[in-house]
Amino acid sequence: MNNIKIIFPKPVQIYQWSCHMAYLAMATSMVNIYRNISYYYISLFVVGSVEMLIVYFQSKKNIIKLPVTCFISSGAVFLLVESRHLEVYLLGAFVAMLSKYFIQINDRHVFNPGNIGTLFVILLLPIYAVSVPFQWGGGIEIILVMI
């Protein structure tokens, strides 16, 4: 078996993921967002595993890349979409991750994957998924913490 190369996230990706984790913590503790946090972790695990397999087989060089896109995109879909169905979060995160790898120009993704996943589930599953802009409350305290 050939050597397997593991690619770790760049510092900016770690920073993005840290911000998403802070937003998730605020959303589930400070703001009235009543989502099941386990939906985020389940979609993170499932879609992250698929992302690692896609990178591994696309690279043809035995590369395992830690699934940063999945961390960020799953978090974006979880924060922006309101649903009581795990399938909505799985589908949104899965579409977000796929858009990064298959909607490209010059080997770079064109759109924000989290936005693509969010838009996909909101447009195609309007009975099961909505996005409510007032969910963050609009209070200055939350905005200052987010900044």
C-alpha positions in Angstrom: 0.0 0.0 0.0 1.3 3.5 -0.9 1.9 6.1 1.8 -1.1 8.1 2.7 -0.7 11.8 3.1 -2.9 13.6 5.6 -3.7 17.3 4.8 -4.5 19.4 7.8 -6.6 22.6 7.7 -5.0 25.9 7.1 -5.1 28.5 9.9 -7.8 30.5 8.2 -10.0 27.4 8.0 -9.4 26.7 11.6 -10.4 30.3 12.4 -13.6 29.9 10.3 -14.5 26.7 12.0 -13.9 28.3 15.4 -16.2 31.1 14.5 -18.9 28.7 13.5 -18.5 26.8 16.7 -18.9 30.0 18.7 -22.0 30.9 16.7 -23.4 27.4 17.3 -22.8 27.8 21.0 -24.5 31.2 21.0 -27.4 29.9 19.0 -28.1 27.0 21.3 -27.6 28.8 24.6 -28.2 32.6 24.2 -30.6 32.9 21.4 -34.0 31.3 21.0 -32.9 28.7 18.4 -34.5 25.4 19.2 -32.7 23.0 16.9 -31.5 19.6 18.0 -27.7 20.1 18.1 -27.2 16.4 17.5 -28.5 17.0 13.9 -25.4 19.1 13.4 -23.0 16.5 14.7 -24.7 13.7 12.7 -24.5 15.6 9.5 -21.0 16.6 10.3 -20.0 13.0 10.7 -21.9 11.6 7.7 -21.1 14.3 5.2 -17.5 14.7 6.5 -16.9 11.0 5.9 -18.2 11.3 2.3 -16.0 14.4 1.8 -12.9 12.5 2.9 -13.8 9.7 0.5 -14.3 12.1 -2.4 -11.0 13.8 -1.8 -9.2 10.5 -1.4 -10.6 9.1 -4.7 -10.3 12.3 -6.7 -6.7 12.9 -5.7 -5.4 9.5 -6.9 -2.4 10.2 -4.6 -3.7 8.6 -1.4 -4.5 11.9 0.2 -6.8 12.2 3.2 -7.9 15.8 3.8 -9.6 16.6 7.0 -13.2 17.7 6.1 -13.0 21.5 6.8 -15.7 22.2 4.2 -18.1 19.9 6.0 -17.4 21.6 9.4 -18.2 25.1 7.9 -21.0 24.1 5.6 -22.8 21.9 8.1 -22.6 24.7 10.6 -23.9 27.3 8.0 -26.9 25.1 7.1 -27.6 24.3 10.8 -27.5 28.0 11.7 -29.5 29.3 8.7 -32.2 26.7 8.3 -35.0 26.0 10.7 -36.3 22.4 10.5 -37.3 19.6 12.8 -36.0 17.0 10.4 -32.5 15.5 10.4 -32.8 14.8 6.7 -33.0 18.5 5.9 -29.7 19.2 7.6 -28.0 16.1 6.0 -29.2 17.1 2.6 -28.2 20.7 3.0 -24.7 19.8 4.2 -24.3 17.1 1.5 -25.3 19.5 -1.3 -23.0 22.2 0.1 -20.1 19.8 0.2 -20.8 18.5 -3.3 -21.1 22.0 -4.7 -17.6 22.8 -3.6 -16.1 19.9 -5.5 -18.3 19.8 -8.6 -19.2 23.4 -9.3 -15.8 24.8 -10.1 -13.9 27.1 -12.4 -10.1 26.7 -12.6 -10.2 24.1 -9.8 -11.8 26.5 -7.3 -15.4 26.5 -6.1 -17.5 29.3 -7.4 -20.2 29.8 -4.8 -20.2 29.7 -1.0 -21.0 26.0 -0.3 -23.0 26.8 2.9 -25.2 29.2 1.0 -25.8 26.7 -1.8 -26.9 24.0 0.7 -29.1 26.4 2.5 -30.7 27.7 -0.7 -31.2 24.2 -2.0 -33.2 22.9 1.0 -35.2 26.1 1.4 -36.3 26.2 -2.2 -36.8 22.4 -2.7 -38.3 21.6 0.7 -40.3 24.6 1.7 -42.7 22.5 3.8 -39.8 21.1 5.9 -37.3 23.9 5.9 -37.4 27.7 6.4 -34.9 30.4 7.1 -36.0 33.0 9.6 -33.9 36.2 9.6 -35.2 37.4 13.0 -33.9 34.2 14.7 -30.8 36.1 16.1 -33.1 38.6 17.8 -31.5 41.7 16.4 -30.3 42.8 19.8 -27.0 44.7 20.0 -25.7 42.3 22.6 -25.7 39.4 20.2 -24.2 41.4 17.4 -21.3 42.6 19.6 -20.6 39.0 20.8 -20.6 37.8 17.1 -18.2 40.6 16.1 
